[in-house]
Amino acid sequence: MTQKALDNITVLDFSHLLQGPFATQLLADLGANVIKVERPGKGDLFRSLTFNNQWVGGSESPNFLAWNRNKRSLALDLKDPRAKEIIYKIVETADVVVQNFRPGVLDRLGFGYADLARINPRIIYCSGSGYGDSGPYVTRPGQDMLLQGLTGIAAATGRADGPPVPVGSGFADQIGAMNMVYGILSALLWRERSGEGQEIKVDLLSALLAHQGQEMLMAMNFNKDFQRPNSGIGHPGMDAPFGVYPTKDGWVTVAMSPYKTFVGILGDESLLAYDDPKTLFDQRDEIWGKLAALTKTWTTHDLIEALLAADIWCGEVKTHLRVAEDPQVQHMNAITSYEHPKAGTVKVVAPAVKFSKTPATVERPAPLVGEHTEEILREYGLDKL
């Protein structure tokens, strides 16, 4: 087996749903020994949730399968005194703990940072939450769409004559997961230098604000919110022609590109009358409509080819199913699969970061609940449950 960057790192993973499991899957892809602690019988809540009542292989949740490969499952009732003995034994030599329970839950069970740091001062303990661990929102559910609404993303997305639009994926949770990994890897590097572990706290509210840095800066420093356009302009702060345009058979995207060149390709010089920065912003909906009337006369393929030939920044709008078949996606081997004992062959997105010497790989399917309990207990010299 190829050596991996995190081969010597053990992660004790109490997390569930998306934020924590995606973070620990990223670590597992890099070789970390991730021990996923789950409820006996039921496991991670994502095992029982799915989209549109669709189950891979007839029984397995795609939501769970997506975020839990390369891990082993240890089934424990955390309220059972025997569980504390097992967890404390693993913590003696573990490197990282990840959890995204509501604030205070694991502390009350004896698995908080202070409890585990007494056993292993080198432990790195990463907690994820919706709103931090104090304040007026601390008891609120920290769910992805709720955070998108609260932090301005939904209000800035969509058309002015329609409702706010959440992003079509678990954006808040995934940004939170990336922040977890960023924090954990930084803490591991610091521990190599200092010998000291530490506690890391990641919350979705702060994560989403940080990833809207330019939008927040504009709003706060000019004391003015962005106004959503009524058209397919792609960002509330941008002018024409930035946006999404219809074709005969689909849609294309056009990013920052010379307006004059774009109009020249579409063949209506009368539109050059709009070509100044103030007009392109103030009248962007009107301009978009006139441009869209022209793009509708092209096929997607022909328009993309013409725009690329003129060095216009453009692309095709594709569905998830179509992008999986995209030639660049296939060239990059961005889609892979694993064999699952119940779901069969599961197609998944491959690890995104490429390493020349320690590549990330998919070697284990998402585990069954408690599948590795006895194996893990043997490794730590513990008796069967």
N, C-alpha and C positions, 0 to 999 in steps of 0.2 A: 504494500500500500504506500502511496505517496505521502511523504511527510507534509504536515499542515502547520500553519502558523500558530494555532492554539492547541496543539496536540497535548500539551501538559497542563491544560486548564480544565478544572472541574467546576461546573455550574450547577448549583442546586436551584431548581426552577419551580417556584410556587405559583407562577403566573397562569392566567387563563384568558379566554377570549382572544383578542388580537394584539394589543400593544406589547405586552410582555412576551407572548409566544413568538411573535415575529422577531423581536430582539434576540431571543435565545436561539431561534432557528438560524439567524445570521451567524451567531457564534458557533453553533454546531456545524454549519457548512464549512467553517474554517478549522474544524477538528476538535472543538471543545467537547468534553464529555458532559453532556447535558442530561441531568437526572430530573425528569419531570414528575413532580409530586401531584398525584391526583386522588380524588375521592374514590374509594372502592366502589366498583360497580358502575357509577355514573361518570366519573372522570370530569374533564374540562367541560364547562357549560357549552362550548362550541361543538361538542360531539352531538348535541341534541338540536342544534340550530342549523338551518340550511336556507338556500334561496329557492322559492317557488316549490317547496316540498320535493326537491330533486335530491336523490341520494346516490353517490357513486357506488357502483356495484350493487345497488339496491338497498344498502344499509349504512354506508359511511358518509359523514357530513363533508362536503367540499370545503366548508369553512374551516373545519379542523385539519383536514388533510393539507390545506394550503400552508399552514404555519407551524407544523410540528414534525417535519421530517428530521432525520438524523438524531433523534432523541430516544431515550429509554424511559419507560413509564414505571414509576414506583407508586403503588396504590397504598395510601395510608389515611386513616381517620385521624386528623390532626388533634382531635379532642381526646384520643386514647393515650393514656400514659406511656404505652409502649412506643407510640410514634415519637414522643419526645426523646426517648433513648436512641432511637434510630437516627433521627435528624441530628441530634447532638454529636453522634459518632461520625456521621458524614461530614459535618461542619469542621471537625478537627483538622481535616486535610483539604477541605474545599477551598476554592479560590474566590468564587463569586456566588452571591445569592440574588435572585431576581424575584420580585413579587409585585403584583398590582391589585391586591385586595384594597378595600376601602381603608382609609387611615385608621390605625389603631387595632385592627382585627388581629394581625399576627402578634402584635405586642401583648395583647391579652392572652394569647395562647402560649406565650413564652418563646416566640420565634422572631422577636423584633431585633433590631440592630444591636442594642445594648446587650441582650441575652446572648447573641451569637458571637459578638466581639469579645465577650469574656472568655469564651471557649477558644476562639481563634482570632487574636488581634490583627492578623493579616487579612481578614475577610473583607471583601468589597461587597457592600450591601446596597443594591439598587432598587428603589421603590418607585413605582409609577402610580400616578393618580390623575384625577380629572382637574382638581383645583388646588393642589397642594394639601398640606395636612392641618391647616387652620384657616380661619376666616369665615365670612358669612355663607359661602357656598360649599363648605367642606362636607356637608351631609348630602349634597345633591348628587344624582347619578352622573358620572363622568363619561357619558356616551358620546361617540364620535359626532353624530349629526348635531347634537345639542351644543357641542363646542364650536362647530362650524358656524352655527347661528350666532352664538355669543361673541365670537371674535371677529366678525366682519366679513368672513369669506362668503357666506351665503348672500349677504346683502350686496356684495360687489359682483355677484355672478348672476347671469340671466339678463333678460331684457327689462327695460324700465316699465313697460306696460304689463309685466307679468310678476309673479311672486319671486322672492329670493330663491336661489337654486343651490342646494348643497352639491359638492363635488361627487361624481359618480363612483367613488370608491371610499374605503375607510381612511381618508386622508389624515385626519387628526391622529388616529391610532398609529398609523405608519410613520408619521413625523415623530411621534413620541417614541416609537421603537428605535428610530435612527438616533434620537438623542440619548436613549439608554445605551446603545452600543458605543456611541461617541464618548459618553461618560465612563463606561466600563473599561474601554481600551485605554483611555487616558489614565484612569486610576491604576490599571495594571502596570503601565509604564512608570508612574510615580512610585508604586510599590517596589519596583525593581531598583529604583534609586534610593528610596528611603527605608524600605522594609516595613512600611506602615500601610494598613488597610484604611478604608474610610467608608462613610455613608454617602450615597448619591440619591438625590431626589429629582425625579422628572415628572412634570405635570403637563397635561395637554393644553391647558390655557396658555401657559408661558411658551410652550412649543409652537403653537399656532401663531401667537403674536410675533415671535422671533422670525418665523418664516414668512411673515408679511412685512418685513422691515421697511421696504421702500414705500408700500402703501400707507403704513402707519406713520412714517416720517412725513410724507406729503400731507396727510390729513391733519396731523397735530401742528406742524409748523406753518401751514397756510390756513389753519382753522376752517377747513372746508372738506366735507366728505365728497368722495367720488360720486358721480351720477351715472347710473347704468344707461347705456344707449338703448334705443328701441330696435336697433338693427343687429346684424351679426358682427359688429365691431367686437374684437376679441378681448378687450380689457377696458374697464371704465375710465382709465386714464389715458387711453391711446386715441389717436386721430385716424382718419381714413388714410390708406386703405387697409390697415391692420384689421384682420378679421377672417370670418368664414364665409365662403361664397358658394352659391349653388351652381351646378352644371347640369347638363342633360341627364346624367346618370349617377349623380352623387354630389359630393361637396369637396371643395379645396380650401386650404388655409393659406393666407398670405400674411407674412410677418413684415418687419421693418424693411421697406423697399421703396425705391424712387417712384413717386406717384406718376410722374411724367412717363416713365418707361412702361409702367403697368397700363396706363391709358393708351399708350402707343400700340401695345400688343392687342388690346381689345378693339382698337380701331375707331374711336370716337373722339376726335380732337376737340370737340366742343366742351368736353369735360375738363380741359386744361384751364378753363376759366376759374376753377376752384383751387388752382395750385398755389396756395400760400398757407403757411402754418396755421394762422388763426382760422381761416375758412375751413381747412381740413379737419379742424377739431369742432368748431361751432356748428358746422353743417354736415357732420360725419354721417348722420343717419340718412340724410338726403343723398349724399354722395354714394354711400353704400348701396342704396336702392338702385341708382343709375348704373353703378358698376355691376351689380348682381344681375340686372336685366341683360347685360352683355355676356357675362360669364355663363348664363343659362343656355346660350347658343352654342357652347363648346361641349365636347365630351370631356370627361375628367382627364383621360389619357392625353388628348391633344393639348388641352390647356396647360397641364403640368409640363409637358415637353416644351411648349412655347415659352413659358415663364422661366423654366430652368435655363433655356438657351440664352435668355436675356439677363441671367444672374439675378432673377427675382427670387426672394426667399419664399418658398411655397412647399406644400405637401398635400397629400390626399387624406381625407378623413376616413378612417377605417373602423369597423366594429372589432370587438375582441376576437371573434372567430376569424375574420379576414386578416387581422394583423398577425395571427399565429402562422398564417401561410405566406406572409410577406417575404420576398426574396432576401432582404437584408436581415430580417429576423432569423431566417433559416441559415444564412451564411454565417451568422454569429453564434449559431447553436444556442440561441436564447431560450429554446423550449426543449425540455428533456422529459423523462418519465421515471417512475419507479414501480416496482411490483409490490402490491399490498396483499396480505393474506386473505382479506375479505373483499376489497374493492377491485382487485385485479390490477391491470395496468392503469396507472394514474398519470395523466399528462400534467406537467407542472412547469412553471417558469424556472429556468436554471439560475444559479447564483450569478449576480450581476457584476461583481468585482473580479477582475482577472489578476492572478499572481503568476510570475514567471517561475518561481521555485516552490511555492506552497499553495497549489491551486485548491480552491473550494470545490467540493464535490457532493453529490447526492448518493449516499451509501446505505442509508436506512430509510424505510418507509415511516410515515407517521405511526406511532405505536398503538397497539390495543391497550385498553385500560389495564394497568398492572402487569403488562406483559413481561416486564423485566424485574419484577419485585424480588423473586428468589435469587436471580443472578446478581443483583445489586447487593442484597443482604450478604451473600457469600463473599463478595469482594471486600466487605467491611468486617468480616468475621462475625456476623450476627446470625442468630437462629431464625428459622422460618417463622412467619407470623402465625 
